[in-house]
Amino acid sequence: MNKTGGKTTLSYLTWAIVSTVIGLALGAWLGWQSTGTISGMATVFFICAVLAVLEISLSFDNAIVNANKLKDMTPLWQKRFLTWGILIAVFGMRIIFPLLIVVIAAKIGPIEAVKLAASNPEEYARIMNDAHLPIAAFGGTFLMMVGLTYFFNAEKDVHWIAFIEKRLARFATIKGVEIAFVLALILLFSSFLEGDAATQFVYSAIYGLLTFLAVEVVGGLLDASQKTMSAAAQGGLGAFIYLEVLDASFSFDGVIGAFALTQNLFIIAIGLGIGAMYVRSMTIMLVEKGTLAEYRYLEHGAFWAILILSVIMYVQTLAHIPEVITGLGGATLIGISLWSSIRYNRANAHHHPAE
């Protein structure tokens, strides 16, 4: 039974709404400080709002997956994920991560990277864009493993796209089948690249694969009672680490995509930070309201969206794909899975009469 205490959807979004007001006000102030004009202030305000929507659309599937793992975690670690986790998500991935990329790529110190972001945003954005290929290869591989591990599961007995999912579940008895599949895709995509780009792609993708496997091993060691990644969230620290790495992988796409709208690191941090607050709020709501249990195919839609996103990240190493397509693709899959769940509930209502 869910103990939501009669909370409304709006009450779950309170902190997200507060962060929106503060964030957009800060963005407007930043626009005024940098341009000194009403139009400049309005432009920055609008970009912050668009970035927040972009982050929500790209990360809604992340909220569903987080909720799926989070619902089985201990209350203490649930609280830690929703408090420490938001600090890591907002400040770590939206501020420190882009700075770290520039520090490594340009071989400069963190202070110099901040100065570069403030004084020469064009050069800062160029360095970030140059780092797009290894980031997409790493993040795409990690997310692909997350998605495939969900579908290559012999114990999975609920299937949404049955003619595909049933076959994948049967193939799960073959040891390491998802790793073989990902390695084959890495070789395929690297064959379309040349020279250093191909080498960079393969190395980054392998690091993404190794990171997933390392997180699985660490999760198993820290949460000794767990035996598989799919059960990792039932523990404590191991589950926390898994969810933070998963969050980071989802963030790659949004952070890189944000530079298409603005080259100002601080505007990006504000916009994506607002979006991250909504994703966390939706995660809490999904857990406390038991939404995943109520809509049986919603989780499937989220994991299909993860797989599509991972393939898009691979394709982006060859050609640019607008972020709106990425966001709408995931949202559409989740919407269809929700509609399928509602249809299933209506068709089977007589099997579960209301008490």
C-alpha positions as CSV (number, residue, x, y, z in Angstrom):
1,M,0.0,0.0,0.0
2,N,1.3,3.5,-0.9
3,K,1.5,6.0,1.9
4,T,1.3,9.2,0.0
5,G,-0.5,11.1,2.8
6,G,-3.0,12.5,0.3
7,K,-0.3,14.5,-1.5
8,T,-1.3,16.1,-4.7
9,T,0.9,16.1,-7.9
10,L,1.5,19.8,-7.3
11,S,2.8,19.2,-3.8
12,Y,5.4,16.8,-5.2
13,L,6.6,19.6,-7.6
14,T,6.9,22.3,-4.9
15,W,10.7,22.4,-4.7
16,A,10.9,22.1,-8.5
17,I,8.6,25.1,-8.9
18,V,10.6,27.1,-6.3
19,S,13.8,26.3,-8.2
20,T,12.2,27.4,-11.4
21,V,11.3,30.8,-10.0
22,I,14.7,31.3,-8.5
23,G,16.5,29.9,-11.6
24,L,14.6,32.0,-14.1
25,A,15.0,35.1,-12.0
26,L,18.8,34.4,-11.8
27,G,18.9,33.8,-15.6
28,A,17.1,37.2,-16.2
29,W,19.5,38.9,-13.9
30,L,22.5,37.3,-15.7
31,G,21.0,38.4,-19.1
32,W,20.7,42.0,-17.8
33,Q,24.2,42.0,-16.3
34,S,25.8,40.6,-19.5
35,T,23.9,42.7,-22.1
36,G,22.3,45.6,-20.2
37,T,19.2,45.4,-22.4
38,I,15.6,44.2,-21.9
39,S,15.9,42.0,-25.0
40,G,19.1,40.4,-23.8
41,M,17.5,39.7,-20.4
42,A,14.5,38.2,-22.1
43,T,16.7,36.0,-24.4
44,V,18.6,34.5,-21.5
45,F,15.4,34.0,-19.6
46,F,13.9,32.1,-22.6
47,I,17.1,30.0,-23.1
48,C,17.0,28.9,-19.4
49,A,13.3,27.9,-19.9
50,V,14.0,26.0,-23.1
51,L,17.0,24.2,-21.5
52,A,14.8,23.1,-18.5
53,V,12.2,21.7,-20.9
54,L,15.0,20.0,-22.9
55,E,16.3,18.4,-19.7
56,I,12.9,17.1,-18.6
57,S,12.1,15.7,-22.1
58,L,15.5,13.9,-22.3
59,S,15.4,12.6,-18.7
60,F,11.7,11.6,-18.1
61,D,12.7,8.0,-18.9
62,N,15.5,8.5,-16.3
63,A,12.9,9.3,-13.7
64,I,11.0,6.1,-14.4
65,V,14.2,3.9,-14.3
66,N,15.3,5.7,-11.1
67,A,11.8,5.1,-9.5
68,N,12.0,1.4,-10.5
69,K,15.3,1.0,-8.6
70,L,14.6,3.4,-5.8
71,K,11.3,1.8,-4.7
72,D,13.2,-1.2,-3.3
73,M,16.0,0.7,-1.7
74,T,16.2,1.2,2.1
75,P,14.5,4.4,3.3
76,L,17.8,5.8,4.5
77,W,19.4,5.4,1.0
78,Q,16.2,6.6,-0.7
79,K,16.6,9.8,1.3
80,R,20.3,10.1,0.5
81,F,19.7,9.6,-3.2
82,L,17.0,12.3,-3.2
83,T,19.2,14.8,-1.2
84,W,22.9,14.1,-1.9
85,G,21.9,12.9,-5.4
86,I,20.3,16.2,-6.4
87,L,23.5,18.0,-5.4
88,I,25.6,15.6,-7.5
89,A,23.1,15.9,-10.4
90,V,22.8,19.7,-10.4
91,F,26.3,20.8,-9.3
92,G,28.3,17.8,-10.3
93,M,27.0,17.0,-13.8
94,R,25.8,20.5,-14.8
95,I,28.8,22.5,-13.6
96,I,31.8,20.4,-12.6
97,F,31.4,17.9,-15.5
98,P,31.6,20.5,-18.3
99,L,34.5,22.2,-16.5
100,L,36.3,18.8,-16.1
101,I,36.0,18.2,-19.8
102,V,37.7,21.5,-20.6
103,V,40.3,20.9,-17.9
104,I,41.3,17.6,-19.4
105,A,40.9,18.6,-23.1
106,A,42.7,22.0,-22.8
107,K,45.2,20.8,-20.2
108,I,44.4,23.8,-17.9
109,G,43.6,24.1,-14.2
110,P,40.0,24.3,-12.9
111,I,40.3,28.1,-12.1
112,E,41.5,28.8,-15.6
113,A,38.6,26.7,-17.0
114,V,36.1,28.9,-15.0
115,K,37.8,32.0,-16.3
116,L,37.7,30.6,-19.8
117,A,33.9,29.9,-19.5
118,A,33.3,33.5,-18.3
119,S,35.7,35.4,-20.6
120,N,35.8,33.3,-23.8
121,P,32.6,31.2,-24.1
122,E,33.2,30.6,-27.8
123,E,36.5,28.8,-27.1
124,Y,35.0,27.0,-24.2
125,A,32.1,25.7,-26.4
126,R,34.5,24.6,-29.1
127,I,36.5,22.5,-26.6
128,M,33.2,21.0,-25.3
129,N,32.1,20.2,-28.9
130,D,35.4,18.6,-29.7
131,A,34.9,16.3,-26.7
132,H,31.5,15.2,-28.0
133,L,32.6,12.0,-29.8
134,P,34.2,10.2,-26.8
135,I,31.4,11.4,-24.5
136,A,28.7,10.1,-26.8
137,A,30.6,6.8,-27.2
138,F,31.0,6.3,-23.5
139,G,27.5,7.4,-22.5
140,G,25.8,5.5,-25.3
141,T,27.6,2.3,-24.4
142,F,26.6,2.6,-20.7
143,L,23.0,3.3,-21.5
144,M,22.8,0.5,-24.0
145,M,24.0,-2.0,-21.4
146,V,21.4,-0.6,-19.0
147,G,18.6,-1.1,-21.6
148,L,19.8,-4.5,-22.8
149,T,20.2,-5.9,-19.3
150,Y,16.6,-5.1,-18.7
151,F,15.4,-7.0,-21.8
152,F,17.9,-9.9,-21.7
153,N,16.4,-11.3,-18.6
154,A,15.1,-14.9,-18.5
155,E,12.9,-14.1,-15.5
156,K,11.1,-11.2,-17.2
157,D,7.5,-12.4,-17.7
158,V,5.7,-9.2,-18.6
159,H,6.2,-8.1,-22.2
160,W,5.0,-5.0,-24.0
161,I,6.4,-5.4,-27.5
162,A,6.0,-9.1,-27.1
163,F,7.3,-10.4,-30.4
164,I,10.7,-8.8,-29.7
165,E,10.8,-8.9,-25.9
166,K,10.0,-12.6,-25.6
167,R,12.9,-13.5,-28.0
168,L,15.3,-11.3,-26.0
169,A,14.2,-12.9,-22.8
170,R,14.9,-16.4,-24.3
171,F,18.3,-15.3,-25.5
172,A,19.2,-14.2,-22.0
173,T,20.2,-17.8,-21.2
174,I,23.3,-17.3,-23.4
175,K,26.0,-15.9,-21.1
176,G,27.2,-12.5,-22.0
177,V,24.9,-12.0,-25.0
178,E,24.3,-8.3,-24.3
179,I,28.0,-7.7,-24.1
180,A,28.6,-9.4,-27.4
181,F,25.8,-7.4,-29.0
182,V,27.3,-4.1,-27.7
183,L,30.8,-5.0,-28.9
184,A,29.5,-5.8,-32.3
185,L,27.8,-2.4,-32.5
186,I,31.0,-0.7,-31.4
187,L,32.9,-2.4,-34.2
188,L,30.1,-1.5,-36.7
189,F,30.0,2.2,-35.8
190,S,33.8,2.5,-35.6
191,S,34.0,1.2,-39.2
192,F,32.3,4.4,-40.4
193,L,34.9,6.6,-38.7
194,E,38.5,7.2,-39.7
195,G,41.9,7.5,-38.0
196,D,41.9,9.0,-34.6
197,A,38.1,9.4,-34.5
198,A,37.7,5.6,-34.9
199,T,40.3,4.9,-32.2
200,Q,38.7,7.4,-29.8
201,F,35.3,6.0,-30.4
202,V,36.4,2.4,-29.6
203,Y,38.4,3.3,-26.5
204,S,35.6,5.5,-25.1
205,A,33.0,2.9,-25.8
206,I,35.1,0.2,-24.1
207,Y,35.5,2.4,-21.1
208,G,31.7,2.8,-21.0
209,L,31.3,-0.9,-21.1
210,L,33.9,-1.5,-18.4
211,T,32.3,1.2,-16.2
212,F,28.9,-0.5,-16.4
213,L,30.5,-3.9,-15.5
214,A,32.6,-2.2,-12.7
215,V,29.5,-0.6,-11.2
216,E,27.7,-4.0,-11.4
217,V,30.7,-5.6,-9.5
218,V,30.9,-2.8,-7.0
219,G,27.2,-2.9,-6.4
220,G,27.3,-6.6,-5.8
221,L,30.2,-6.3,-3.4
222,L,28.7,-3.4,-1.5
223,D,25.2,-5.0,-1.4
224,A,26.3,-8.5,-0.8
225,S,22.7,-9.9,-0.8
226,Q,22.3,-8.8,-4.4
227,K,23.3,-10.9,-7.4
228,T,22.3,-9.0,-10.4
229,M,22.3,-5.4,-11.6
230,S,18.5,-5.5,-11.9
231,A,18.3,-6.1,-8.2
232,A,21.1,-3.6,-7.2
233,A,18.6,-1.0,-6.1
234,Q,17.4,-3.2,-3.2
235,G,20.6,-2.4,-1.3
236,G,22.3,0.7,-0.2
237,L,25.6,2.2,-1.3
238,G,25.9,0.0,-4.3
239,A,22.5,1.0,-5.6
240,F,23.3,4.7,-4.9
241,I,26.5,4.4,-7.0
242,Y,24.6,2.7,-9.8
243,L,21.9,5.3,-9.9
244,E,24.4,8.2,-9.9
245,V,26.4,6.7,-12.8
246,L,23.1,6.1,-14.6
247,D,22.1,9.8,-13.9
248,A,25.5,10.9,-15.3
249,S,25.0,8.9,-18.5
250,F,21.6,10.5,-19.1
251,S,23.1,14.0,-18.4
252,F,25.8,13.7,-21.1
253,D,23.3,14.2,-24.0
254,G,21.6,17.2,-22.3
255,V,24.9,19.0,-21.4
256,I,26.4,18.6,-24.8
257,G,23.1,19.5,-26.5
258,A,22.8,22.6,-24.4
259,F,25.8,24.2,-26.1
260,A,23.7,24.3,-29.3
261,L,21.5,26.9,-27.6
262,T,24.1,28.9,-25.6
263,Q,27.8,28.9,-25.0
264,N,27.5,30.3,-21.5
265,L,28.2,27.6,-18.8
266,F,26.3,29.5,-16.2
267,I,23.1,29.7,-18.2
268,I,23.4,26.0,-19.1
269,A,23.8,25.2,-15.4
270,I,20.7,27.2,-14.5
271,G,18.5,25.7,-17.2
272,L,19.6,22.1,-16.8
273,G,19.5,22.4,-13.0
274,I,15.8,23.5,-13.1
275,G,15.1,20.4,-15.3
276,A,17.0,18.1,-13.0
277,M,14.8,19.3,-10.0
278,Y,11.7,18.3,-12.0
279,V,13.2,14.9,-12.8
280,R,13.9,14.3,-9.1
281,S,10.4,15.4,-8.1
282,M,8.8,13.1,-10.7
283,T,11.0,10.2,-9.3
284,I,9.6,10.7,-5.8
285,M,6.1,10.9,-7.1
286,L,6.4,7.7,-9.1
287,V,7.8,5.9,-6.1
288,E,5.3,7.1,-3.5
289,K,2.2,6.8,-5.7
290,G,3.2,3.4,-7.0
291,T,2.7,4.5,-10.6
292,L,5.0,1.8,-12.1
293,A,2.9,-0.9,-10.5
294,E,-0.3,0.7,-11.7
295,Y,0.9,1.1,-15.3
296,R,2.6,-2.2,-16.2
297,Y,4.2,-1.1,-19.5
298,L,5.5,2.3,-18.4
299,E,8.8,0.9,-17.4
300,H,9.1,-1.0,-20.7
301,G,8.6,2.3,-22.5
302,A,11.4,3.9,-20.5
303,F,13.9,1.2,-21.2
304,W,13.0,1.2,-24.9
305,A,13.6,5.0,-24.8
306,I,17.0,4.3,-23.2
307,L,17.9,2.0,-26.0
308,I,16.8,4.5,-28.6
309,L,18.8,7.2,-26.9
310,S,21.9,5.1,-26.7
311,V,21.7,4.4,-30.5
312,I,21.1,8.1,-31.2
313,M,24.3,8.9,-29.1
314,Y,26.2,6.5,-31.3
315,V,24.7,8.0,-34.5
316,Q,25.6,11.5,-33.3
317,T,29.3,10.6,-33.6
318,L,28.6,10.4,-37.4
319,A,26.0,13.1,-37.9
320,H,24.2,15.8,-35.9
321,I,20.7,14.9,-34.6
322,P,18.6,17.7,-33.2
323,E,17.9,17.4,-29.5
324,V,14.2,17.9,-30.1
325,I,14.1,14.6,-32.0
326,T,15.9,12.8,-29.1
327,G,13.5,14.3,-26.5
328,L,10.3,13.7,-28.5
329,G,11.4,10.1,-29.4
330,G,11.7,9.1,-25.7
331,A,8.6,11.0,-24.7
332,T,6.6,9.4,-27.5
333,L,7.6,5.9,-26.5
334,I,6.8,6.5,-22.9
335,G,3.4,8.0,-23.9
336,I,2.6,5.0,-26.0
337,S,3.5,2.6,-23.2
338,L,1.3,4.6,-20.8
339,W,-1.6,4.4,-23.3
340,S,-1.0,0.6,-23.6
341,S,-1.0,0.2,-19.9
342,I,-4.3,2.1,-19.6
343,R,-5.8,-0.1,-22.3
344,Y,-4.6,-3.2,-20.5
345,N,-6.1,-2.0,-17.1
346,R,-9.4,-1.3,-18.7
347,A,-9.5,-4.7,-20.5
348,N,-8.6,-6.5,-17.3
349,A,-10.6,-4.4,-14.8
350,H,-13.0,-7.4,-14.2
351,H,-10.1,-9.5,-12.9
352,H,-9.2,-6.8,-10.3
353,P,-12.5,-5.5,-8.9
354,A,-12.3,-2.4,-6.8
355,E,-12.4,-3.1,-3.1
